[in-house]
């Protein structure tokens, strides 16, 4: 394949070049043939090829490093003495615009967007012969609009500042693309325009999407749409809309009522709580979670690269089922240090159905589950000054996890909500966005490691404090894109 410079419009071309070879039994075409030459748009079969390629690309931008990259930046984990500088620049906050994970997240999401645009540009060429085909095409367009909104929102949270209604028209958002144009050099839209684009996609998805929700869905559904719109609404401080969306979902996805059920969600990736999970099989696996455990058969010990900070462990009551399910103690050997008193994150123990050999850490990643809905509801209700409703949503979740009832009020209640986000979503890449949303510093200074023998405690590591107004709370657009497209204004002053 020809070398293609990594800027936005050429990423869209690259997206087309690899459209149907990414996964999902779509390997009948050579990688160096253009998608235009492969897809004739004569039938729903052509649409299905592109659709499955899009889902495969969506799987690629979730889980593994796409999830853990933001975890390295925050105050939840300590680097172990044997971490080998894995994501060290993110952990120390001395990363640049060429940081590998950041570049990959930017490029892969725009690749997904490019493929979606290609589908939306061409799907109306297909003539449906039957009502069922018409329904299929309409629903597929709805899926595409929803997935594009998800991709743009993912990028907006990391490459644009916090959305605030009174300043969004003055802030920089994202370069927005609705068509595939390899000659385009798009400038950045405003943050307001970016979020309005996302909301427009959501409105189009709502008009088109017909697939009803179900537990453990592996395609977009109207319930995924509601869950995602609640997430967007929270990020925009539109708490009323967030409440409207969450109240339609809770009863459809019952919380686990036993430790066994809850543990199954994390080992086998199946639960009544899962609104959407990615398809995976033993032959189609993506983005391994291999940094939190890493068992070494030779030494018969674990060698995690990052372990939870002590303050995180202290958040869990002994009766809270999450403490037993999310964490495990065992022998750790890291560099020349051996300890057996440190909890490791066991949230991604490796689905045995996806393992080719023991101690692989692949999962059917779950980007939408009902616990997020309870916490969106609790936070939104608090912001709407309905503390009783906020506490009710919070305590329903805590009761299901066998944790005690929260009785705090005022700012103590809000702190309890913030802490519950940590308890429920540790390791799922949410904390950095939450600190930005709450305008809180990233502060490791008063948080002791579980065992200082195991972790790096040098200046700039476990004592690091990053104020909430640091420009690096917003990632820089990758250097190659800034260099190739001079219409893009950077985020950081020193570029």
Secondary structure, 3 states (H helix, E strand, C coil): CCCCCCCHHHHHHHHHHCCCCCCCCCCCCCCCCCHHHHCCCCCHHHHHHHHHHHHHHHHHCCCCHHHHHHHHHCCCEEEECCCCCCCHHHHHCCCCCCCHHHHHHHHHHHHHHHHHHHHHHHHHHCCCCCHHHHHHHHHHHHHHHHHHHHHHHHHHHHHCCCCCCCCCCCCEEEECCCCCCCCCCCCEEEHHHHHHHHHHHHHHHHHHCCCCCCCCECCCCHHHHHHHHHHHHHHCCCHHHHHHHHCCCHHHCCCCCCHHHHHHHHHCCCCCCEEECCCCECCECCCCCCCCCCEECCCCEECCCEEECHHHHHCCCCCCHHHHHHEEECCEEECCEEECCCEEECCCCCCHHHCCCCCCCCCCCCCEEHHHHHHHHHHHHHHCCCHHHHHHHHHHHHHHCCCCCCCCCHHHHHHHHHHHHHHHHCCCCCHHHHHHHHCCCEECCCCCCCCCCCECCCCCCCCCEECCCCHHHCCCCCHHHHHHCCCCCCCCCCC
